Amino acid sequence: MTIAPPRPKGPPLNALRAFEAAARLGGFSAAADELCVTPGAITQQVRLLEDYLGAALFDRHARGVRLTPLGGAVQSQFTQAFDLLGEAVQDMRAQAATGKIHIAALPSVAQLWLGPRLPALRARFRQVELSVTALESPPNLKREPFDLSLFFQNAPNPTPGTHSRTLARDVIFPVAAPSIAREIADGADMADFPWLSDTTWSGDWQRWLAAQGHGGPPARGPVYSLYALAVSEAVAGAGVLMGHEWLLAPLLQSEKLVPLPGPRLALDQTLVLTSPHDLNADGLVARLARALTT
């Protein structure tokens, strides 16, 4: 007679993933954002893992959570394990050669820089299925199924295992539609018009003023959730906008927007193309990246 006693079960993968994300990011809410679940779901999964162990992994307190000695001792092992799992999935996707390329980009970059280039890319790579996801922050390319990402970074320093190319330094200066620009002879005249801004780069005006030695808040004006909306309103003559040179290059060339009096301020951030794949290789992702950046 065959004997098949029940074997002890390990903890669910979701519970391990919830613990690792919360430990690495320092809280349940941040882990919930990354894993696209609710903080309550993270709490439940971590509690499930703690019940399995019979020991606490986090100390709960009024300001959040803190790793216990046990949680801190194993955090790095789980982070390495999930990184390796993600890299294995990326390798599997690359070797499967499905002809699908998924790009993540900052919303403004996706709308103003990448979007206009997509028709030419589709024409050149007819057998490739291109997808674009607009994100407010760069994805974890070791774990998330993106082949390329386009984001501004303060210090281009790619995560080990990823590859990057710096495309352009971010330079800002005020711009407006020609109808408004004709009425602005110097910087003081800009105060006569609404100053447009967006939530992503809400500090642009203040940064530009501070570089010239001007303190205090700028003149008030509408705030938009997307930079592309602020750009569209600037083109329509709704006010003056702090322009990001690389993103607005086509509009500046066509003179739908024109620079206003004042200096150009080079910021300590650059637009960076990043990939989990070798960008110097001859693979599909590398070839598309070269076409995108030349």
N, C-alpha and C positions, 0 to 999 in steps of 0.2 A: 504494500500500500504506500502510495506517494504521500509524503508529509509536506504540506505547504503552509507553515504557520504565517500569520500576518506579520509583515515587516514594519518596523517603526517608520513613521513618516517624518520627513523633514519639514521645515517651515515653508509656506508658500513663497514663490518667487516675488510676488507683489509686495509681501511684507518685507523681504530683504531689500527690494528696490526702494520702498518708502523710507526705511531706516537709512540707507546710504545717502539718499537725496537730502533728507533732513539733517543728517550729520554733516555732510559736506557744505550745505548752504546755511546751516545755523538756525534752522527753524522749520516748523511744520507748514507755515503759509508759503514760504519760498519753495519748499519741496512740492507743495500742491500746485503752484504756478508752473513749475517745470514739468511735472508729470500730468498736467491737465486734469486734475481731480480737485475735490474740495479739501480744505484743511481737516475736516472731520474724517474724511476717508484715510488721510495720512495718520491721524491719531489712532483710528481703529486698527490699521495695519501694524503700526508700531506696537500697540498694545497686544496684538495677536502674537507678535514675535517675542515680546517680553513674557507673555504667559507661557509660550513654548519653552523659553529658557529658564523661567522661574527666577528671573533677575531683571532689574531695571536697566535700560539703556540710556534714558534721559531723566534728569531731574527737572520737574515742572516747577515754575515759579511765576510770579505775577508778570514779569517782563518777557516771558517766553520759556524756552527750554535750554538746558545745558547738558552736554554729554556726561554720563557717569564715567568713572575710570574704566569700566568694562566697555562702554560704547566707544570711548576714545581709543582704547587699545586695539579695536578691530576695524575702526573706520577706514584706515588706509588700505587694508586688505580688500575690503568690499569695493572701494573706489577703483582699485586696480582691476578687480575681477569684472566689474561692469564696463570699465574702459576696454578691456580685452574682448568682452562679449560684443560690444559695439563695433570694435575694429574687425572682428570676425564677420559680422553681418555686412559691414561695408565691403570687405574683400569678397564675400559671397555675391553681393550685388554687382560688383565690378566684373567678376569672372562670369557671371550669368549673361552679361552683355545684352541686356534687354532693350537697349536703344532709348532708355528713358534717362533724362537728366533733370534733377530737381535743384533749383537755385533758391537760396534764402537771401533777402536783401532788406535793408532799412526801407520803410515805405517811401520816403522821398527819393531814394536811389532807384527803387523799383519803378516808380512812376515817371520820374524826370530823366533818368539816365538809361536804365535798362530797357524800359518799355519801348522807346523809339528805336532801339537796336534789335528788337526781337524779329521784325519782319525779315531783315537781312540774314539773321541767324537761321531762321526757318528755311529761307530760300537756299542757303548754303548747305544746311544739314537737313535735307528733306526727309530722311529716314529716322530722325531723332524726335522724340516727344519731349518738348520742353515744358516744365512747370515752374512757376514762380510763386513763392510765399513771402508776403511782406511781414516782417517781424520787427519789434521795437528793440530787441537786443540780439546779439549774435547767438546762433545755436551751438550746442556742443557737438562738433563735427565727429567726435569719436563715437557718439551714441545715436545721433539723430540722422535719418536717411537723406541728408543733403549732400550734393556733389560739389557745390560751389556756394560761397557766401560773399556778400558785398556789404561792408560796413565801415564806417569811420572809426578809427582807433587812435588813441592818444599815443600809444607806443607799440608799433608793429612788432609783436613778439609772439609768433605762433606757438600754440600748444604743441609739445612734442608729438610727432606722428602726423602733423598737418603741414601743408605747404602754402606759401603765400607770395603775393606780388603786390607791391605798392603802386597804385595807379596815379595818385595826385595828392598834393598837399591841399588842405582846405583853406581857401582865402575868401574873406568876406568883405563886403562894402555895400553901401546903400544903393538901391536901384528904384526906378519908377517908370511908369509908362511915359512916352514922350510928351503927352499933353500936360503932365504934372512936372516933368523935368524942365520944361521951358519956363516954368514959374519959379524955379529954384536957382538963384544965383550963387548962393553960398550955403554953408551948413546951417546957419541960423534960420534960413527960410524953410527948412524941413519941418520945423515946429508948427508951421501953419497947416500941416496935413496929418492925417492919422498915420501912426507908425504900426505897421502890420507885423505880427509875430505868430509863432506856433509853439505848441507845448513841447515839442522835441528839442528845439533850440531857443527856449524862452530867454536865455541869457545873452543872446547875440548882441542886442542893442547895448546892453549895459557893458559888455566886454569891449565893444567897439568904442564906446564913449570913454571908458576907463583908460584905454590905450592912448587917448588924446588928452588925458588929464582932466576929464570932466566927471564930476561926481554927481550923485543923485540919480533918481529914476528917470528914464526917458519919457517923452510925451506919451500919453495913453492912446491906445488904438485897439482894434479887434484882435482877438487871439483865436487861432484855428487849431483844430486837433491834428491836421495834416499840413505839412509844409507845402505840398502841391496845391492845396486850397488857397493858402496865402499867396502863392505865386500867381494863381489864376486871378485872384482879386487884384493883385498889383497890376497885372496886364490890363485888367478892366478899368483901371484908374481909381481904385478904392483908397489908395494911399501909398506910402513909401515902405519899402521892404528891405531888410538886410539880406542881401543876396549871397549865395554860395556859388562862387565863380564856376566851378566845374559842372555843377548841376544846371546852371542857367546858361551855359555856353550857346546853345541854339537860339535861345530867346534874345541874348545879347547880340549875336551875329545878325539876326533878322531885325534888330532894333525894336522889337516889341517891348523890351525893357532896355533902359539905358542907365549907365552909371551916373550917380549924383556926385556933387563936390565932396571931397573928403578922401582920406587915405585908404589904401587897401591893407587889411590886417591879415597876416598869415597866422593861422592857428596851429597849435601843437597837436594836430590830428591829421591823419591822412586816410584817404579811401583805399581800403585793402581788399584784394581778392584772395580768399582762402579756400583751401580744398583738402580733403583727406587723401586725395590722390596726388601722385607725382606730376606736377605741372610741366616738367621737362621731358616727360615720356611721350610716347606716340599714341596713347590711348585716346578714346573719344572725348573724355572730359578735358584732357590737356589740349587737344586740338580745338575744341570749342572755346576754351579759356583764351587761347592765343588769338582766335578770331574776334573774341569779345574785347580784347585789350590792344589791338593793333589798328 
